[in-house]
Amino acid sequence: MKAAIAEAMKKANADPAVKAIVFTGAGKFFMAGADIPNLRKLASASTGADVMRKGLQEGHDLMDVVESGPKPTVAAVNGPALGGGLELAMACNARVGTKTSIYGLPELKLGIIPGMGGTQRLPRLIGVAGAVKAMLSGKPMPAKLAAKAGLVDQLVKKSKDLLPTACKVALAMAAGQLPRRKALEEKSRIGSKARGEEAIELARVKSKRKAKGTPHAAACLDAIKVGLFEGGRKGLDAEMDAFAPLISSPSAKSLIHMFLATRQCPKVPGLEGIKPRKIQTVAVLGGGTMGAGIVALMLFKGYNVILKEINEKALYVGVERVTNIISAVLKRRKLPSIAMEMGMRNLTPTTTYEGFDKCDLVVEAIVENIGIKQKVFADLEKVCKPSCILATNTSTIDIDIIGEKTNARDRIVGLHFFSPAHVMPLLEIIRTTSTSKQVVADSIGYAKRLGKTPVTVGNCVGFTANRIFFPYGQAAAFLVENGVCPYRIDRVLKSLVHMPMGVHEMVDLSGVDIGVHTTGIIAKAYGDRCYIPTMGRYLMEAKRLGQKTGVGYYVYQGRRGVPDAKGLAPFLQKARQGKPTIKVTDQEIVEMVMYPVVNESCRVLAEGHVIRDSDIDVVSITGYGFPAHKGGIMFWAKAQGIDKVCQRLAHYSKTYPSVSKFFAPCDYLQNLARKA
Ligand SMILES: NC(=O)c1ccc[n+]([C@@H]2O[C@H](COP(=O)([O-])OP(=O)(O)OC[C@H]3O[C@@H](n4cnc5c(N)ncnc54)[C@H](O)[C@@H]3O)[C@@H](O)[C@H]2O)c1
């Protein structure tokens, strides 16, 4: 692409008939930036940094010609201008955009930084604080915001006016009627050095907390700072120096892997050519924790939603939950409260099945009880139209069992949202052997419209996400009941693995009672290799259920948990009775808690419940918060050395005979280790 643009520029600049140059995109995009599969190749190649440096130099040279060549240039931005696309637009002497155009530098999401002058031109167009925020978040700016910020000079009302307007601006520049602005030389918007430095250092502190030892945010901020103090040219050199080594950093490799893995997820073999049907009217059964989040999300996305509860009181509470979620989101996004009325207008609360005959999809999110769910699905078959998709949000129950009392198994599917449903990106789509291909395709389409990452998985207890992570909680429980402090385990997982919260903080969040209930179901299915803890039961008996009762492993003031060593001591003593006290290092904690997750992931792979290895990585990141900059649980395991993971599990299996089956590496993992 760079070479093609350079060639076209050369021709245009040499042609006396050409007065000015206008860039636009051929399709829906202006330009979407880097070739990411190629970046992956570079990230893994030993010469990656050198090849990158050469490419960056060519990019800078090209941007120089665009910005300061013999003829004025204008970007006619007809759609997304992302990464290198926005860098090209910023090098142009003016930008004209449509109302639907968007502008972003998402490079940091890939563990790299903008490499064609983005770190220098954006601060000069919109100011340091705005530029730092845009680059560190990687979020694209919509047209109106970009125009307000100064990134776009003019917005056209109708797409058909884009090119004529851009040409007019370009010709006016060529005729000297309009100044030819060069972003790299702009001084009016960058602001004072002191204020710029303040914005950079503030962002550095925030990003250190978030980026957990990854180098790209600091590299980006350093390059911006050089530009601020030493000028744009020096800043470009700093940008190039910082970018080239980043490409082979472990975090860039991991984030690029994660990006490509996520892009693969919606591609399910066998569904080629099947178009998702339109889903517009959806009923949700149950307005509890999950149902309310699902309803709120759908209202945001413009669906007509029916919410059914068991009685008026529960319905009132359910609607209140939905209202609270929506108002919190509106407040956070600084949107007017009128949006609430508009959203709620599309909600129909009910205690009956009225209106279900019009639904394209029903999502059941009621209590986790097989008998009740079976009865509800039998009812749904009677009241819904024959094409309606019947989905369950169960977290553990076999989907076939839920549909056992119906003749509608071809349209029954699991749509497993994660809590909070309006926030967590993963939507596990569980297909049984009876679920039709059309229903799977519809579910993927629905997930995409909700902005979720759809991962299609097979039907087994715990499905994929909860199944691969059940050993996580059980291993921690084994350590705790054998003398290791739960708060130490949480600290180690956060500081060494970079999990967003410790395992006991997670248990407190979802509920100690839920954990005990789920362990029962998991133990029934995978009992031979489970560790069944007693601690949870003792806490449950004392109503220490976690955040919902204000105390669990931690004591809560609002959502903030504080360790409660004294309060926990009698429960620990009871749970540890008759068990040996073991001594472990921090590294051993990491291995004993995380490697069993790798082992169970291997079992899921061996049983064919996921389409590809990388789906497991996506599930671990989007469902359980495993850090994206480590690429997902299997990617991380491979980086650790699969043979090492296997050996260490075998070691723990031998060292702790009471849990020897829990730690024993499965055949699939042993095979991987042999091949490694
Ligand atoms: N809480 C989680 O973290 C989580 C995560 C993923 C999946 N799930 C699953 O989602 C489902 C709901 O979980 P939850 O945490 O929202 O439960 P919850 O107890 O908060 O809410 C359940 C709601 O369903 C209502 N209900 C019960 N029977 C009903 C019926 N016949 N018709 C309509 N409403 C009925 C109840 O009144 C209650 O308001 C369960 O299957 C659970 O396993 C939960």
The ligand as a Gaussian input file, in Angstrom:
#p B3LYP/6-31G(d) Opt

LIG

0 1
 N      -24.969000     -14.696000      38.446000
 C      -24.015000     -15.021000      37.600000
 O      -22.845000     -14.624000      37.756000
 C      -24.355000     -15.854000      36.403000
 C      -23.464000     -15.854000      35.303000
 C      -23.812000     -16.567000      34.159000
 C      -24.983000     -17.294000      34.133000
 N      -25.819000     -17.301000      35.210000
 C      -27.055000     -18.078000      35.116000
 O      -28.118000     -17.164000      34.819000
 C      -29.323000     -17.628000      35.407000
 C      -29.864000     -16.553000      36.310000
 O      -28.913000     -16.234000      37.291000
 P      -29.043000     -14.930000      38.196000
 O      -27.753000     -14.807000      38.911000
 O      -29.540000     -13.784000      37.371000
 O      -30.186000     -15.375000      39.213000
 P      -31.080000     -14.466000      40.154000
 O      -31.478000     -15.301000      41.279000
 O      -30.415000     -13.159000      40.416000
 O      -32.360000     -14.149000      39.245000
 C      -33.278000     -15.105000      38.834000
 C      -34.583000     -14.402000      38.576000
 O      -35.456000     -15.292000      37.905000
 C      -36.761000     -15.088000      38.394000
 N      -37.559000     -16.268000      38.065000
 C      -37.560000     -17.466000      38.665000
 N      -38.408000     -18.308000      38.047000
 C      -38.956000     -17.609000      37.022000
 C      -39.896000     -17.921000      35.998000
 N      -40.454000     -19.105000      35.923000
 N      -40.213000     -16.958000      35.108000
 C      -39.651000     -15.740000      35.177000
 N      -38.761000     -15.393000      36.133000
 C      -38.420000     -16.318000      37.033000
 C      -36.574000     -14.819000      39.873000
 O      -37.689000     -14.126000      40.414000
 C      -35.296000     -13.971000      39.868000
 O      -35.590000     -12.594000      39.801000
 C      -28.964000     -18.931000      36.110000
 O      -29.245000     -19.995000      35.263000
 C      -27.467000     -18.798000      36.348000
 O      -26.830000     -20.042000      36.447000
 C      -25.528000     -16.596000      36.327000

